[in-house]
Amino acid sequence: MIRLNVFVRVDAAHRAEFLEVAKKLIECSLKEVGCVAYDIFESATRGDVLMICETWKDAEALHAHEQAPHFVEYVGRMHAMAEMKQEKFNF
């Protein structure tokens, strides 16, 4: 399995819109073959920090996800609003 932790820094002016787009991405992604889990978490101490946590069955499923039209659209919009850094773990 593959776990991605995507750390997000978004300013207050874009936070609500970012969360709206992220929730649409999550809703679509949870329906994909090979998606084990997909969620977003908010920092308890910093209003500008979020984390998207996703788990995929294998590299094939993750690759298909990264090519999906909803991924391309929503992640492109999210990058325009925030700084995003990714950690990837295989287990």
N, C-alpha and C positions, 0 to 999 in steps of 0.2 A: 504494500500500500504506500501511498504518497500523501504526505501532509504538507500543506502550504499555509504559512502564517504570513499574512500581508499586513504590515504595520502602516497605518494611515495617519497623516497629519493634515488636518483640514481647518481652515479658519472659520470663525463663527458665521461669516457672511455666506459660506457655501455648505455649512454642516447639514442643514435640513434637506437641501437638494441632494447632497451626496448620499445621505441615508436613504432617501427615496429611490435613487437610482440603484444603490447597492441592494436594497430589498427586492427590486425587480430582477436584478441579476441572480440573486439567491433563489428566488421563486422559480425561475427558468432552469437554473443549474441543478436544483434538487430533482428535477424530472429526467435528467440525463442518465444514460446507461453508465454505470461505473461510479456514480457519485455516491459516496458513503455518508458524507456529512458536509454541510456548508452553513455557516452562520457568521454574524457580525457581533462584536462585543465593544462596549464603550468603557473607557477608562473611568475608574471611580475617583481619580484625583486630577485628571487633566481633561478639560472639555474639548480640546483640539485633537485628542488621540483616540483612534479606533483600531480594532484589529479584525480582519476577516480571516476566518479559520476554515479551511476546506480539506476534505480527505477524499482521495480517489483510489479506486480499486487497483489501478496500474497505470503505467506510462501511456498506454494506448488510449485509455479513457480520458486522461488529462489532456493529451494532444487533441483529441476530438473536441473537448470542451474549449480549448484555446482557439479552435477554428470556427466554433459555432457563431452564427450571426449575432445572437444576443450578447455573447461575450465581447465580440469586437465592438459593437455599438456601446454597450454600457461601460466597459472598462475604458474605452476611449473618452467617454464623458467624465468618468471618475478621475482619470489622469489630468484632465483639464482643470479640475477643481482642487486637487490635493497632491501632496507628496506621498508616494507609496514605495515601500521597500518590502521585498519578499524573502522569506526563509523557506527552504525546501528540505524535507526529511523523508528518507525512504525507510520503511520498516516492514 
